[in-house]
C-alpha cells in the first residue's frame, strides 16, 4: 500500500471500471494512473467489505472509507513464508502461468502468507533490475490516442482583417489507425472536452481507453506514475464509461500512434490547405471533414485495405455503445462555504445546508446548473444564474431561526416600509445597502418595521426621520429613540446639542497660521 491513501473518488472509479465495465486490473491501473498492486488491494478490500456495483446511493465517502480501511489485524511474522522469487520468475516464462496462479500456490503452502498485493509488489521490486522495453500491442477497440497538431491554420475575420490561428485536434484508434481531426479556436478545457465528444460521436462508439498527452487541459498535474486527471475530463470519461490513460512524461513510445497520426494529418490535410484562405471555423471544419474522408479511404502502402475498412472490421464491432445523451460540459471548482451558508460562483451566491458553514465543497458547473458536493454526496442543486451580487437560496438550507426571514425580499421590505412613511422607506433602503448581502440585513429590517406594532406608524416614522438625521440607522438606535420618546421632540432641539462654532478650547484654522 502506498504511504498516501487514494481519494474516495479515485477508489470509486476503480470499482466502477472493474465491476461496472469488467476491465482487467492491468487496464484499470493504467487508466487510473495507479499501480496494479494498489488496484488489487482496493478490490480485495471492497470484496471483503461485501460491496458490489453499483454502490448504494446512501454510501458516502466517510462510510466507504470505514468499510475499506478497518483497523488491521496483527499477524505474527513467523507464520509467513518468503516466496522464492527466482523460482517464480522462471515459472512465469511458461505459457498460461500468471502471478495470481503462483500466489494461489504460495498461499496453499503458506496459509498465513502475504496477500496478493504484497506478493505482486515485492516481485516487481525483485524484477525491477531488468531494463525491459514495453511492447505496445493495440487490441481492437482498446485505445484512442488524442493530441494537438503542431501546425495551426489561419482564419481571417472578414470585418476587421484580423488573423486568428485555429488549433487542430487529432485522434487515432490504435488497432485500425482510423483518424479524426477538427479545428478549434484554442486548446482550452471547453474546446478539449468538446473535441472528445464530437470525436466519439464520429466513431459511433466508445473505446476502453483514451490516451492523451500531458496537456494541461486533460491532466491537472503531470506525474510519471500517478498523473492527476482534470476533474472535468474525468467527469466526461465517467459519462462515456471510458478510462483515461495519460502518456508518461518524456516517454514518446506511449504516444507514438497519435504522433504518427498527427504527421499524417499534417501531410495529407494541412499541407493541402496551405494556399487556401478561410474566413470561419465552420468553413475550415467542413473542408477538413472532406479531406478526412479521403484520408481514411486511402489504401495502406504495406497492408491490404484502408483505415476505414480496418475500422469497420476491427474497432467498430467492439466499441462500447454511446450513452443516450451526449456529455454536457461541466467545470469543477472547490469553494469554501461562507458564514451565510452560501458559496460564490462567478459573483452569484448559491445556498448549501447551513451545517457546512466554513467547510470546503466541490462545485460542478454546467451551462444551466450548479451542483455542490461534500465528500462525494450532492448537497445542493440550483439553476445557474448570471446575476452578480444576488442570492439563490433554498429554504431547507437555512437554520430554523432564519427561515422566517427567508421568505422576504428587499422589494417586499421596501413596500412595507413605504406604507409607514418616506423616512422609514429611506432608512430601510439604507440598512439593506449597508450589508454585502441583503439577506444579512433582513432580520434588522424586520425588527425595525415591527416596532410599529407597539409604538404605531406615526411614531416609527418620526423615529426613522430622527435616526436619518443622526446617521444612526441601527435597530437599537431606533428602539432607543422610541423608548425615551425622543421622536416626540422637535428636530431643532436635537440640533442644539451640537458643538458650538466658538469655544475656548476650539482654536480654529487661524491658530495654525
C-alpha positions in Angstrom: 0.0 0.0 0.0 1.3 3.5 -0.8 2.0 5.8 2.1 -0.7 8.3 0.9 -4.2 6.8 0.6 -6.1 7.4 -2.7 -9.1 9.7 -2.6 -12.5 8.1 -2.3 -13.4 9.5 -5.8 -10.5 7.6 -7.4 -11.4 4.4 -5.4 -15.0 4.7 -6.7 -13.6 5.0 -10.2 -11.5 1.8 -9.7 -14.6 -0.1 -8.6 -16.7 1.3 -11.5 -14.1 0.2 -14.1 -13.7 -3.3 -12.5 -17.3 -4.2 -11.6 -19.2 -1.9 -13.9 -17.0 -2.1 -17.1 -15.4 -5.5 -16.5 -11.9 -4.2 -17.1 -8.8 -6.1 -16.1 -6.7 -4.9 -13.2 -3.9 -4.1 -15.6 -6.1 -1.8 -17.6 -7.6 -0.2 -14.6 -4.1 0.5 -13.2 -3.1 2.1 -16.5 -6.3 4.1 -16.9 -6.4 5.4 -13.4 -2.7 6.2 -13.2 -2.0 4.0 -10.2 -0.1 0.8 -9.6 -1.6 -2.6 -10.3 -0.9 -3.9 -6.7 -2.8 -0.9 -5.4 -5.8 -1.7 -7.7 -5.7 -5.3 -6.5 -5.6 -4.2 -2.9 -8.6 -1.9 -3.1 -10.6 -4.5 -5.0 -9.7 -7.1 -2.3 -10.8 -4.7 0.5 -14.1 -3.9 -1.4 -14.8 -7.7 -1.7 -14.1 -8.3 2.0 -16.4 -5.4 2.9 -19.2 -7.1 0.9 -19.5 -4.3 -1.6 -20.9 -4.6 -5.1 -21.6 -2.4 -8.1 -23.4 -0.1 -8.2 -22.6 1.2 -4.8 -25.6 2.1 -2.5 -26.9 5.6 -3.0 -26.5 6.3 0.7 -22.9 5.2 0.9 -21.0 8.4 1.3 -17.2 8.8 1.3 -16.9 8.6 5.1 -18.8 5.3 5.3 -16.9 3.9 2.3 -13.6 4.7 3.9 -14.6 3.0 7.2 -15.6 -0.1 5.3 -12.4 -0.3 3.2 -9.9 0.6 5.9 -10.9 -1.1 9.2 -8.1 -1.5 11.9 -5.7 -4.1 10.5 -5.2 -7.4 12.5 -1.9 -8.3 13.9 -0.3 -11.2 12.1 2.9 -12.8 13.5 5.7 -12.5 11.1 7.0 -16.1 11.8 3.8 -17.5 10.3 4.6 -16.0 6.9 6.9 -17.6 4.4 9.1 -15.6 1.9 8.5 -16.6 -1.7 11.3 -17.9 -3.9 11.4 -15.1 -6.4 13.9 -16.8 -8.7 11.6 -19.8 -9.0 8.6 -17.6 -9.5 10.3 -15.7 -12.3 11.2 -18.9 -14.1 7.6 -20.2 -13.7 6.2 -17.1 -15.3 8.0 -17.9 -18.5 5.8 -20.9 -19.1 2.7 -20.5 -21.2 -0.5 -19.7 -19.2 1.2 -19.1 -15.9 0.2 -15.9 -14.1 1.2 -14.2 -10.9 -2.2 -14.9 -9.5 -1.8 -18.6 -10.0 1.6 -18.6 -8.4 0.3 -16.6 -5.5 -2.5 -19.2 -5.0 0.1 -21.9 -4.9 2.1 -19.9 -2.4 -0.9 -19.4 -0.2 -1.7 -23.1 -0.4 1.7 -23.8 1.1 1.6 -20.8 3.5 -2.0 -20.2 4.6 -1.0 -17.2 6.7 1.3 -15.8 4.0 1.2 -12.4 2.4 -1.7 -11.0 0.4 -1.7 -10.8 -3.4 -0.9 -7.1 -3.4 2.2 -7.6 -1.3 3.2 -10.6 -3.4 3.0 -8.6 -6.7 4.6 -5.5 -5.3 7.7 -7.4 -4.0 8.0 -9.5 -7.1 8.1 -6.3 -9.2 10.7 -4.9 -6.9 12.8 -8.0 -7.3 12.3 -7.8 -11.1 13.0 -4.1 -11.2 16.7 -4.6 -12.0 15.7 -5.7 -15.5 15.5 -2.9 -18.1 12.6 -4.0 -20.2 11.1 -2.2 -23.2 7.4 -2.2 -23.4 5.9 -3.6 -26.5 2.7 -2.0 -27.5 0.0 -4.3 -28.9 -3.1 -2.5 -29.7 -6.2 -4.6 -29.4 -9.4 -3.8 -31.3 -11.5 -1.1 -29.6 -8.9 -0.7 -26.9 -7.2 2.7 -27.2 -7.9 6.1 -28.7 -4.9 8.4 -28.9 -5.5 12.1 -28.8 -3.3 15.2 -29.2 -3.0 18.5 -31.0 -1.0 19.1 -34.2 2.0 21.4 -34.0 0.7 23.3 -37.0 -2.2 25.8 -36.9 -4.5 27.2 -39.7 -5.0 30.9 -40.0 -8.6 32.2 -40.2 -9.3 35.7 -41.4 -12.0 38.0 -39.9 -13.9 39.4 -42.9 -14.9 42.6 -40.9 -11.5 43.6 -39.4 -9.0 41.5 -41.4 -7.6 40.1 -38.1 -5.9 36.7 -38.5 -6.5 34.1 -35.8 -4.8 30.8 -35.6 -7.0 27.7 -35.3 -5.7 24.6 -33.4 -6.0 21.2 -34.9 -7.2 18.3 -32.7 -6.2 14.8 -33.9 -7.4 11.4 -32.6 -6.3 7.9 -33.8 -7.6 4.5 -32.9 -4.8 2.1 -32.0 -5.9 -1.0 -33.9 -7.2 0.4 -37.2 -5.4 3.8 -37.4 -8.8 5.3 -38.1 -8.3 9.0 -37.8 -10.4 12.0 -36.7 -9.4 15.7 -37.0 -11.1 19.0 -36.4 -10.2 22.7 -35.8 -10.9 24.6 -32.6 -10.1 28.1 -31.5 -7.9 27.0 -28.6 -6.6 24.1 -26.6 -8.6 25.3 -23.5 -10.6 22.9 -21.5 -14.0 23.6 -23.1 -12.5 23.0 -26.6 -10.6 20.0 -25.4 -13.8 18.3 -24.0 -15.9 19.3 -27.0 -13.4 17.7 -29.4 -13.6 14.5 -27.5 -17.4 14.4 -27.5 -17.5 15.1 -31.3 -14.8 12.5 -31.9 -16.7 9.8 -30.0 -19.9 10.5 -31.9 -17.9 10.5 -35.2 -16.7 7.0 -34.3 -20.2 5.9 -33.3 -18.9 4.2 -30.1 -16.5 4.4 -27.1 -13.1 2.7 -26.8 -11.8 1.2 -23.5 -9.1 3.8 -23.1 -8.3 7.4 -24.1 -4.6 8.2 -24.2 -3.9 12.0 -24.1 -0.6 13.7 -23.9 0.1 15.6 -20.6 -1.8 18.6 -21.9 -2.8 21.0 -19.1 -6.5 20.8 -20.2 -6.5 17.0 -19.7 -4.0 16.4 -16.9 -4.0 18.8 -13.9 -0.7 17.6 -12.7 1.7 15.6 -14.8 3.5 12.8 -13.0 5.4 9.7 -14.1 3.5 7.3 -12.0 0.2 9.0 -10.8 -0.8 11.9 -13.1 -3.9 13.7 -11.9 -6.7 13.9 -14.5 -8.6 17.1 -14.7 -11.9 16.7 -12.8 -14.0 17.8 -15.8 -12.1 15.4 -18.1 -12.7 12.6 -15.6 -16.4 13.6 -15.4 -16.6 13.3 -19.2 -14.8 9.9 -19.1 -17.3 8.6 -16.5 -20.2 9.8 -18.6 -19.0 7.7 -21.6 -17.7 4.8 -19.4 -14.1 5.2 -20.7 -10.8 5.2 -18.8 -8.2 7.9 -19.3 -4.5 6.8 -19.6 -2.2 9.9 -19.8 1.0 9.3 -21.6 4.0 9.2 -19.3 6.3 12.3 -19.2 9.2 12.1 -21.6 8.0 8.7 -22.9 7.4 9.2 -26.7 6.6 5.5 -27.2 3.4 6.0 -25.2 2.0 8.3 -27.8 3.8 7.1 -30.9 0.5 6.2 -32.5 -1.0 9.7 -32.3 2.3 11.4 -33.2 2.2 9.3 -36.4 -1.5 10.3 -36.9 -0.5 14.0 -36.4 2.2 13.6 -39.1 -0.3 12.0 -41.5 -2.9 14.8 -40.9 -0.2 17.5 -41.4 0.9 15.8 -44.7 -2.5 14.9 -46.2 -4.8 17.6 -44.8 -2.9 20.7 -43.6 -0.4 20.7 -46.4 -3.2 20.6 -48.9 -4.8 23.6 -47.3 -1.6 25.7 -47.1 -2.6 28.0 -50.0 -6.3 28.4 -49.1 -7.9 31.1 -47.2 -10.7 30.5 -44.6 -13.0 33.0 -43.0 -14.7 31.0 -40.4 -14.2 27.9 -38.2 -17.2 26.2 -39.7 -15.8 26.6 -43.2 -12.5 25.2 -42.2 -14.0 22.2 -40.5 -16.2 21.4 -43.5 -13.1 21.2 -45.7 -11.2 19.1 -43.1 -14.1 16.6 -42.9 -13.9 16.1 -46.7 -10.2 15.6 -46.7 -10.5 13.3 -43.6 -12.9 11.0 -45.5 -10.3 10.7 -48.3 -7.5 10.0 -45.8 -9.4 7.2 -44.1 -10.3 5.7 -47.5 -6.7 6.0 -48.8 -5.1 2.5 -49.3 -2.3 1.4 -47.0 1.1 1.1 -48.7 2.2 -2.1 -47.0 -1.1 -3.6 -45.8 -4.2 -4.6 -47.6 -7.3 -2.3 -47.3 -7.5 1.2 -45.8 -8.2 2.8 -42.4 -12.0 2.8 -42.9 -12.0 -0.9 -43.8 -9.8 -1.8 -40.8 -12.1 0.3 -38.6 -15.2 -1.5 -39.8 -13.6 -4.9 -39.4 -11.7 -4.4 -36.1 -12.7 -1.5 -34.0 -16.3 -0.7 -34.8 -17.8 -4.1 -33.8 -16.2 -4.0 -30.3 -16.7 -0.3 -29.4 -18.9 0.3 -26.4 -22.3 2.0 -27.3 -22.7 5.7 -26.9 -24.8 6.9 -24.0 -28.4 8.1 -24.7 -27.4 11.8 -24.3 -24.1 13.5 -25.2 -21.9 14.8 -22.4 -22.8 18.3 -21.1 -19.7 20.3 -20.4 -19.1 20.9 -16.7 -16.3 22.6 -14.8 -15.4 21.5 -11.3 -14.3 24.1 -8.7 -13.6 24.0 -4.9 -15.3 26.5 -2.8 -15.4 27.4 0.9 -18.9 27.9 2.4 -19.4 31.4 3.7 -20.9 32.1 7.1 -24.2 32.9 5.4 -24.2 29.3 4.1 -23.7 30.4 0.5 -20.9 29.7 -2.0 -19.8 32.3 -4.5 -19.7 31.2 -8.1 -18.9 33.9 -10.7 -20.3 36.6 -8.4 -23.6 34.9 -7.6 -24.3 33.2 -4.3 -25.8 29.7 -4.0 -27.0 28.2 -0.8 -25.9 24.9 0.8 -27.1 23.3 4.1 -26.0 25.6 6.9 -24.2 22.7 8.7 -21.5 23.0 6.0 -20.5 26.6 7.0 -16.7 27.1 6.7 -16.3 23.7 5.1 -15.0 23.0 1.6 -17.3 21.7 -1.1 -16.8 20.7 -4.7 -19.0 22.6 -7.2 -20.0 21.2 -10.6 -20.8 24.0 -13.0 -22.7 23.4 -16.3 -24.4 25.8 -18.7 -27.7 25.6 -16.8 -27.0 24.1 -13.3 -24.8 24.5 -10.2 -24.3 21.3 -8.1 -22.5 21.2 -4.8 -20.9 18.1 -3.4 -19.4 17.3 0.0 -17.5 14.1 0.5 -19.0 12.6 -2.7 -22.6 13.5 -1.7 -24.6 16.0 -3.7 -25.8 18.5 -1.1 -27.3 21.2 -3.3 -28.5 21.8 -6.8 -29.5 25.1 -8.4 -30.4 26.7 -11.7 -27.4 28.7 -12.8 -27.8 32.5 -12.6 -25.7 35.1 -14.2 -26.9 38.0 -11.9 -23.8 39.1 -10.0 -24.3 40.1 -6.3 -27.6 38.2 -6.0 -28.5 35.1 -4.0 -30.2 31.8 -4.8 -31.4 30.3 -1.5 -33.3 27.1 -0.7 -35.4 27.4 2.4 -34.4 23.9 3.6 -30.7 25.0 3.7 -31.4 27.7 6.3 -31.3 27.3 10.0 -34.6 27.4 11.7 -34.1 31.0 13.0 -33.5 32.3 9.5 -36.4 30.5 7.8 -39.0 33.1 8.6 -36.7 35.8 7.1 -36.1 33.6 4.1 -39.5 34.3 2.7 -38.7 38.0 2.5 -37.1 40.1 -0.3 -35.8 43.6 -0.5 -38.8 44.6 -2.6 -41.2 43.3 -0.1 -39.5 45.0 2.8 -39.4 48.3 0.8 -43.2 48.0 0.1 -43.9 47.5 3.8 -41.7 50.5 4.8 -43.3 52.8 2.2 -46.7 52.2 3.9 -45.3 53.7 7.1 -43.7 56.7 5.5 -40.9 58.1 3.3 -38.4 58.3 6.2 -39.0 54.7 7.1 -38.6 53.7 3.4 -35.3 55.6 3.1 -34.0 54.1 6.4 -34.8 50.5 5.3 -33.1 51.2 2.0 -30.1 52.4 3.8 -30.0 49.3 6.1 -30.3 46.9 3.1 -27.5 48.7 1.3 -25.1 48.7 4.3 -24.6 44.9 4.1 -22.6 42.9 1.5 -25.5 40.5 1.1 -29.1 41.9 1.5 -30.2 38.8 3.3 -27.9 39.6 6.2 -30.0 42.8 6.8 -33.4 41.1 6.7 -33.6 40.5 10.5 -32.6 44.0 11.3 -35.2 45.5 8.8 -37.9 43.2 10.2 -37.1 44.3 13.7 -37.4 48.0 12.8 -40.6 47.6 10.9 -42.2 45.5 13.7 -41.7 48.5 16.1 -44.8 50.0 14.6 -46.9 47.4 16.4 -46.1 48.7 20.0 -45.4 52.3 19.0 -47.6 53.0 16.0 -46.7 54.0 12.4 -46.6 57.7 13.2 -44.0 57.4 16.0 -41.9 55.0 13.9 -41.8 57.4 11.0 -40.7 60.2 13.3 -38.0 57.9 14.9 -36.7 57.0 11.5 -36.6 60.6 10.5 -34.5 61.4 13.6 -32.2 58.4 13.0 -31.5 59.5 9.5 -30.6 63.0 10.8 -28.2 61.4 13.3 -26.8 59.0 10.8 -27.5 56.0 13.1 -29.8 53.6 11.2 -29.4 50.6 13.6 -32.3 48.8 15.2 -31.1 49.6 18.7 -30.9 53.3 17.9 -34.5 53.5 16.7 -35.7 51.4 19.6 -33.8 53.8 22.0 -35.4 56.9 20.3 -38.9 55.4 20.7 -38.2 54.1 24.3 -37.1 57.5 25.5 -39.7 59.3 23.5 -37.1 61.3 21.6 -39.3 61.1 18.5 -41.8 63.4 20.1 -39.2 66.2 20.5 -38.6 68.6 17.6 -35.5 68.0 15.5 -34.3 71.6 16.3 -33.9 70.6 19.9 -31.6 67.8 19.0 -29.6 70.0 16.7 -29.0 72.4 19.6 -26.9 69.6 21.2 -24.3 70.0 18.6 -21.0 71.7 19.5 -20.9 75.5 19.1 -18.9 77.1 16.4 -16.8 79.0 19.0 -15.4 77.8 22.3 -12.3 78.5 24.4 -11.0 75.0 23.6 -11.6 75.4 19.9 -8.6 77.2 18.3 -9.9 77.5 14.7 -7.9 77.5 11.5 -6.2 80.8 12.2 -4.3 79.3 15.1 -2.0 77.4 12.6 -1.0 80.5 10.6 
